Amino acid sequence: MSAEMTGSLFGRRDHAGIRAVMTGQVGVEKKPFMERVAEIARRSGKEVVVCHVGDMMYKEAPDIVPGRILDLPRSRLDSLRRSVFKDILRIAEKAPNVLVNTHATFRWRHGLFPAFDHDQMVELNADLYFTLVDNVDAVHERLTREHELAHTLKDILVWREEEILATEVLARIIRGHGCYYVIARGIERDTAESVYRLMFEGHRRKVYPSFPMTHVMDMPEVLAEIDAFRETIAEHFITFDPGDLDEKRLLMEAGEATKRGEKSYRLEVHGRMLELPVAEVTAVAGDIDGQIYARDFKLIDQSDLIVSYVPELPSGKPGLSSGVERELQHAYETTKEVYVVWKPKAEPSPFVTRTATEVFDSVEGALRHFQKKGYIKEFQLRFDNTGRPRERGRHG
């Protein structure tokens, strides 16, 4: 969304800068992520003022012990938040661009309750709304290291869904369709660049890169191809990459531990070893699978087009998973542009060709097509003539 597109259901603002709101559950570390967005903007000659609601509340009420703010009576908590948000509204009137860090909901001793006031959000009239998400094990590690907060893996999954739902409802009520995005922190890439592009480079197309994941994990050459494809697409587009979250590995590790007869297993997260009970992980298997399914479709819905890479496996068979087929079908049924890079020698099935806008035999062919359509200007190919990556991928 460009700076000119600042109208909403509640009228237009005189101030032409971008206003954005980012929510996310406790333990997702929004603050450093948002500061990186501001730094990317500064390097591009744009100023973004980041307002951290929580920090501002503690600063305004220095008598509150750090980490205990939610223990306040609801009346004082709500009054303090409203006072801080009035300050943010004054800042937003003068700042060239503003990015507000807040929660959408809290679940505490008071039960589940909102972390914002609707009338003040209406007055802010933000252009964009984001919910930052991260792997459940990453959030769990931060909570055990930085917060004295009793929780389970199920709690983390529930809190994430609550943040997503509440923020999306808020965004749709205030701004309408097309202003809300789920953003994954990213495992090996900095997705703060995507937030910057959404704020300031609305001309870029938004792409969901689709590719096989689980059944190629033990194929390093195929993984290198896929990673080179992902990196190439991310250079030119705003990408919502399903590989930026990887929670399926929790279930796979739990399954292996079960085979070994173990009641727990160790997993390295952020350089620390975590002990995860097998029973607790398997108890949320349905929740993890359900959220993967729903989240990937949401990422497709917030994209303009889907680009799917189908590699040839060492056996010569197409690396086409049921997940990729379902993503292609969903994109087609939601009237997205659907592009497929088909690498196998075998011809693609009608289930692929009938849902695809175009099918290409190389990434170069796809990029040249996007160049002709005006989606990109110029590109540097990461593949050689054999289809192998010229640069080492993340797994290479």
N, C-alpha and C positions, 0 to 999 in steps of 0.2 A: 504494500500500500504506500503510495507516494505522499509527500507532505501536502500536496494539493487536495488529496482525498480525505479530508478531515471532517466531513459531514457525518451525522449520525441521526438516529431516530429522535434525538433530543436537540437538534439544531447544529449550527456551525460555530466554530470558535474563531475569534479574530486572530489568535496566535497560530502561526503556521507550522511550528515545530512538531516533531513526532513525540507523542506520549504513549508509553507502553507500561504494562503491568506484568510482573512475573510472579507466579505463585509456585509453591512446592512444599512438600512435607518436611518436617524436621529431619535433619540428617542428610539432606541432599546437597547441602553447601551451596545455596544460591549466591551468597555474598561474593565469594571470589570469582564465581562464574560471571556474574553481572559486571564486576569490575573489569574482567577481561573484555567484555563487550564494549565497555566505555573506552578501554585502551585501544582496541581495534578502531573505534570511531575516531579517536584522537590522531592516530597515525594517518587517517584518511582526511584529516582537517575538519572533523565534526566534533562538537562538544556534546557530551551526554552527561547530565547530572543524575547520579544514582542515589535514590532515597531509600534507605533501609528502615522500614517502619519499626522493627524491633529495637534496633540501636537507638533510634530517636526517642522511643518510649522510655528506655532505661536512662537516657540522658536527661529527659524532662523530669524523671522521678528518681533521683539518685538514692533515695532511701530504700529502694527495692533491691533485695539481694539478687545478684546475677543468677539466672536460671529459675527464679521463683515467681516470675511475673504472672504466670497463669494461676497462682494460688491466691491472687487478689480477689476480692468480691467482684462479681460481674459488673456492678454499678461503677466501681472505680476503674476497672479494666476498660470498660466501654468509654468512659469519660476521657481517660488518658489517650486512648487510641484516636478518638475524635479530635482531641486537641492537636495531636501530632499530625493528623491528616490535614487539618486546617493549614498547618505550616507547609505541608507538601503542596497544597493547592496554591499557596502564595508563591512558592518556588516555581511551580509549573507555569505561572503567568509570566515569569521573567526568563526562565531558562530556555535556551535554544531547543533543547530536547531533554526529555526526562524519562527515566526508567525506574519504576517503583517496585521495591522488593517487599512482598507481603505474603502471608498465608491466606488461603481462601477459607479454611475451616480450622477449628481446634477441637480435639476430643480430649477432655480433661475431667477433673472431678465434677465440673458443671455439666458434663455430658458433651454432646456434639453441638457446637455453636459456631456462627459465622465469625470470621476475623476481619470483616470490613463492614462499612455502613453504606447501604445502597444509595442514599441521597448524595453522599460524598463521591462515590464512584461515578454517579451521573454527572456531577459537577466536574470531575476530572475529565470525563469524556475521552478516555484513552482510545488511541487508534488501533492498538494491538494488545493481545493478551496471550501470555505464554504460561504453560505449566512445565517446570523442569522436573524430569524424572531420572532415576538411576536404578541400577541393579539392586535387588533386594539385599543381596549379601554386602554390597558396598554401603548401603544405608545402615545395615545392621552393624558393620564394623565401625562406622563413625559414631553411632549411638553408644556403643560399648566403650569407645575411647574418649568421647568428648561430652557425653551427657549422662546424667544419673537418671535415666528414664527406663523404667521396667517396660519391656516390650517382648513380643514374639514375632516370628516371621509373618504370621497371619496379620498382626497389627500393622506391620509395615505395608503389606499389600492393601489392606483396607484404607489406611490413611492416604495412600497414593490415589486410589480410586475416588475417594472423597474430594481430594484437591482437584482432580481432573474434572469431575462432574460439576462441582460448584463453580469453578472458573469458567467452564464452557457455558453454563446457564447464564452466569453474569454477563459474559461477553455477548451472547446472543441477544439478551434483553437490551443491553445498552447500545451495541454497535451493529448487531445483525449478523448475517452469514459471512464467513470468510475472513474473520479477524482473529480467530483463536487457533493456537498451534501447540501441540505437545512436542517438547524438545528433550531429547535424551542427552545426558551429559557427554556421552561418547566414551568408549573404552580406550581407543587408541588414536582418536582424532579430536580436535578441539571444535566442538559444535557451536562455540560462541560466535564463530564466523557466520554461521547460518542465521543467528539472531540479528547480527549486524546487517546482513543482507536483507532480511525481512523488513527491517526498520528503514533502510536507506537505499536499497537497490531493488525496488519493486518491479523493475523491468525484467529481472531474471525469472525464468521459468522455475517452477518448483517440481522436483522429480523424486519419485520413489524408486530407488534402484532395487531390483528384485533379482535374487540369485539363490541357488541351493546352499544350505548351511550344514545341517546336522550330518547328513550322510556323506559329506566330502571332507570331514574334519581330519581324516587320516590320509589325505591326498595332498601333499605340500605343493606339487606343481599346479594342481587345479586351484588350490587356495591362492597361490600367487597370481594366477590369471584373474581370479575373481577380485582380489584386492586391487590389482592394477586397474581393472574396470571401475571399481568403486571410486578410486582416487581420481580417475579421469573425469567421471561424471561430476564429482564434487568440485572440481576446478571450475566448471563452467555454469553450474546450476546451484540453486538452493536445494540441498538434498535432505530427505528424511529417511535415513538409512536404518533398516531393521537390525543391522549388525552392531549398531551403537548400544544395544542392550542385549545381553546374553545370559538369560536366566535358566535356559534349558540345561546348561551344564550342571547346575545344582542337582537337578533330578537325575542326570546321568551318573554323577559322582555318588549320589545316594544309592542308586541301583547297583553300582559296582561294590559299594561298601556292604550292601545287603548280601551280595553273592559271597563276599568274604566272611560273612557272619559277624560283622562289626555293628555296634550300636551307634557309632559316631564316626565321623571322618574329618580330616583336616583340610582346609582350603586356604590358599594364600590370597589375601585381599589387602591392597594398599601396602604391600610389603610386610604384613603381619599374618601369622597363622591363626585362623579361626577354627574352633571346634564346633562342628554342627551336628546335632543329634539327628540320626537318620529318620526317626519317627516324626520329628517336627517338620523336616523337609518333605517327606512323603505325604504328610497330612495336608500340605498346601499345594500338592502337585496339580490338583484340579484348578485351583486359583491361578497358579502360574500359567498353565496352558490356556486358561480362559482369557487371561489378561494379554498374553502374547497374541492370541487370535484377534481380540478386539482392538488392541493397540495397533497392530499392523494394518488392519483395515482403516483405522482412523488416520494413520500416516498416509495411506493411499488417498483417502477422502480430502486431506488438506494439500494434496499435490495437484499439479496441472496434468502431469503425464507420468506413466510408469515406463521404465526401461529395464527389460529383463535380460540377463546374461545367462545363456544355457551352454555350459562347457561340454566338451566331449570327455568322458571318463576314460581312464586307462583301458578299460574293457572295450572301448569303442562305442559304448551306449551313451545316449544323451543324458546329461546330468540334470534331468528335469524332475524335481520333487513334486509331491502332491501339493505342498505349500505354495510353490511358484505357480502351479496351474490354477490354484484357487485365487491367488492374487491377480493373475491375469484376467480371470473371469470376473472378479469383483470390480476391477478397474474398467473393464468393458461395459459391465452393467451400470456403472455410475457415469458413463459417457466420457471417461478420460481418454486421452490419446494413449495408445498402447503400442510400444515398440519392443521388438525382440531381436537380440543378437544371438543367432543360432550357429554354434560352432561345429556340431557333429556333422559327419558325412551323410548320415541318414537324413531323409527328408522329415521336416516337422509334421506332426499329425494335424488333422483338421481342427482339433481342439485348441491348437496354438494359432494356426493361420487364420481361423475364422474370428478370433477375438483380437487379432493384431491389426493395427493401423498399417504398419510396415514391418517386414522381416528382413534383417540384414545378415550377411555372412561374416561380418567383421565389425569391430568397434569403429574402425575408420569409416566404414560405410555409413554407420549411424551418425557419426559426427559430421560428415559431409552433408548428410541430409538435414541435420539441425542447422548447419551453416546456411544452406540454401533457404531454409524457412525463416532465417533471421533470428534464431534462438541463441546462437553463439556467433562470435566474429571469427576468431582463428583458434587453432588448437595445436597442441603438441602431443603426438601419439605416444602412448606408453607401451605399445605393442610392436613387435617386429612383424615381418611378412608371414611368419608361421603361426602367428597368434599368441606367441609367448611374450610375457611382459619384458619390456626393455629395462625397467627398473625393478628392483627387488620389492615385492609386496610386504605387507605387515608380517606375514608368516614365512616369507622367503628367507 
